[in-house]
Amino acid sequence: MLLSLYRALWGYRGFILGSVKREFQARSRNSLFGALLMLENTP
């Protein structure tokens, strides 16, 4: 059971990490730290 859960999470790792990153950016967008993150992530 634990192995199948791990495999499912590993399969969706890109989606999970992207969702967490977007949520963090949305929460910190109005703060100074959020502005610094935006500058850091620009190409």
VMD Tcl script that draws the C-alpha trace (Angstrom):
set ca {
  {0.00 0.00 0.00}
  {2.75 2.45 0.95}
  {4.68 1.64 -2.21}
  {1.68 2.32 -4.43}
  {1.13 5.66 -2.68}
  {4.77 6.57 -3.22}
  {4.54 5.65 -6.91}
  {1.41 7.77 -7.34}
  {3.03 10.76 -5.66}
  {6.19 10.31 -7.75}
  {4.09 10.23 -10.91}
  {2.42 13.52 -10.03}
  {5.53 15.20 -8.60}
  {5.64 17.89 -11.30}
  {2.02 18.84 -10.71}
  {2.41 18.81 -6.93}
  {5.59 20.89 -6.94}
  {4.12 23.35 -9.45}
  {0.98 23.75 -7.36}
  {2.95 24.35 -4.17}
  {5.18 26.89 -5.93}
  {2.21 28.79 -7.38}
  {0.46 28.82 -4.01}
  {3.57 30.14 -2.28}
  {4.03 32.85 -4.91}
  {0.37 33.87 -4.66}
  {0.61 34.20 -0.88}
  {3.85 36.17 -0.95}
  {3.13 38.35 -3.98}
  {2.32 41.44 -1.88}
  {5.37 41.16 0.34}
  {8.95 42.24 -0.25}
  {10.10 38.63 -0.20}
  {7.54 37.82 -2.87}
  {8.88 40.61 -5.06}
  {12.39 39.23 -4.66}
  {11.19 35.77 -5.65}
  {9.58 37.20 -8.77}
  {12.87 38.89 -9.74}
  {14.81 35.71 -9.08}
  {12.56 33.60 -11.29}
  {12.69 35.86 -14.33}
  {14.65 34.41 -17.26}
}
mol new
graphics top color blue
foreach p $ca { graphics top sphere $p radius 0.5 }
foreach p [lrange $ca 0 end-1] q [lrange $ca 1 end] { graphics top cylinder $p $q radius 0.2 }
display resetview
